[in-house]
Amino acid sequence: MRLAALLHDIGKPHTKALGPGGKVTFHHHEVVGRDMTRQRMTELRYPKDVVDEVARLVELHLRFHGYAQGEWTDSAVRRYVRDAGPLLQRLHKLTRSDCTTRNATKARALATAYDSLERRIGELAQQEDLERIRPDLDGNEIMAILSLKPGPAVGAAYRHLLDLRLERGPLGHEEAAAELKRWAETEGLGPE
């Protein structure tokens, strides 16, 4: 957490640009910062799992700002939780700590927006297990339905079903199987 707080804006100097009217921007500093964090911490011989976690927090620390600008769909909230994974509580703390401004109105608006996001996460978590989101069908079921052998096509089908699950929530076995068959047909996959 402390390392992520220290390094979260490390990419800003490399991404600083002047926009119209002299406005300073730091577009994609979180992505540049993620890579710089990974490189620096590896050079300093931090354990790989610590490097991975800190780099992930640096990468995700700005994602919330899209929420503050408009209501996210349930799908976007699920993706936020999935992408943060076990780092979600740390990401909450890092994001709240990074939402600083001397403008009291803006500070209240950011805090209110993050409160809203945390409530949405809580509401969705009561409806479904957000920390363990998986497609409605596993690899064996995918292979059986499409008569596939183990291979890259099974992984592609699994990722498609996971995207559907994130987008629409739980589908149930029958609807997931029908969606899988539709997808397989468009991809030219099926019984061999």
N, C-alpha and C positions, 0 to 999 in steps of 0.2 A: 504494500500500500504506500509506504513512504517513498520507495523507489519510483513508483508510478507517479506520485505527486511531484517528485523532483524532476522527472523526465518527460512529463506529459506534453510539454510545449517545446521540446528540444528541436523539433523540425521547423519552428517558426523562422529562425534566421535564414534558412535555406529556401523558404517559400515566400518571403516578404516581397510584396509588389505594390506599386502605386497604381491606383485605379483612377477613374474620372474624378476630378475635383480634389485630387491629392489624397483620396481615401486609401488607407493602408489595408492590404488584405494578406492573408496567410493561407490561401487555398491549398487544401490537401496536406496541411502540416501534420495531421494525425497519421497519415500513411508514411510520409517521410520520417516522422518521429518514431514510428514503429520500427522501421528498418534501422534507423540510427541507434535506437535503444538496444535492439537485438545485437548489433555489431559491437557497441561499446561494452555492454554487459558480458558478452562472450569474450572479448579481449580482456576484461577484468576477471575472467574465470568464474563467473557465477554459475551455479548449477543450471542445467538446461531447463528444468521445470520452472525455476524462478525467472529465467530469461523469457520463456514462453508466456508466462502469466503477466509479467510487467509489460512486455511488448503488446499483448492483447489489450490490456487496460489502456495503454497509450493510444492504440488504434481506435478503441471504442469510445473514448472520453467525450467526443463531440456528437455522437449519434443522437443524443437526446435533443439537441437543438432543433432537429426537424419536428419533434413532438411539440415543442413550444410554439411553433409557427402554424400548427393546425392539428386537428384531431387525427390520431393514427387509427388505422383499421385494427381489428383484432389480429389480423395476419402480421402487421408490422410489430405489434406488441409481442407476439409469439416469437418472431425472428430476433427481436431485441433480447429476450430472455434466453433463447437458444444460443445466440452468438456469445452472450456473456457467460453462459454455462455456470460453473461453480464460482465464478468471479462476480456474480450479480450483486451481491451485497457490497463488495469492494467497489464495484463500478458505481453503485448508488452514492457511496461516500465520496469517491473521487469527483464525480460529476457535480454533486452539491457543493463541494469545496471549490470547484472551478467556476461556479456561477457567481462571480463576484463583480460588483460594480458600485460606483459611488452614487449612482442614480437609484434612489430608494424605490421609486415606482417600478423600474425595470427589475430590481432585485426581488421585489415582492412577486412580480409577474413570473419570473423564473422559478422561484420557490413554489408558487401555486401550481405551475405547470408540472414540476417534478412530483409534487404531492399527487397530482392527478394521475400521472403515469404510474406511480407506485400503487395507487388505488386500483387502476385498471389491471395491473399485473396481479394484484390480490384477487380481484373478481374473476379473472380468467383462471387463476390457479385453483379456485374453488370449483370451477366447472370441469377442469381437465388438469392432468399432471404435466405442467409446463416444463418441468425439469427433465422429463423423460419422454419428450415428444418423439414418436416414431410413426412410420406409416402404418396404415391399417393392415397391411400384408407384409409378412417377412420374406426373406430371400427364398426360402423353400416353397412358400405359397406362390410367389411370382414364377418360379421355375415350373411348378406344377400347372398353373393356369396357362402359361404361354408355351409349355413343353420345351423349355430351354434347358441347356446344360450350364453348369457354373461358368461364368465368364463376364466380360465387360458389359454385356447387354443386361445382365441381372442387376448390376450396379447402377446402370443408367435408369432402369425401370424403378429401382428403389429410390433413387434421387428424385425422379418425377413424382412418385407417390408421396415422398416427404414434402416436396414443394406444395403439392395439393393439400396435404394435411395442415401445413403451416398457413396456407391461404384460406382454407375453408373450415378448418377444425376437423373433428372426428367424422369420418365418412361412413364407417361400418363396413363389414366384409363385402357385402353384395355390391354396394356402390363403388367401393374401391376396386373390386374385380372388374366391373364394367368400365371404369375409367382407365384401368390398366390395359384392357383389351382395345379401347379406342386409341390410346397412346401407341400401343404396339403396332396397330394397323397403320398409323401415320408414319411410324418409324420403319415399316417393312419388316417387323419382327413377328415371330409366331412359331408355330410348330415346324420343326425341322424335318 
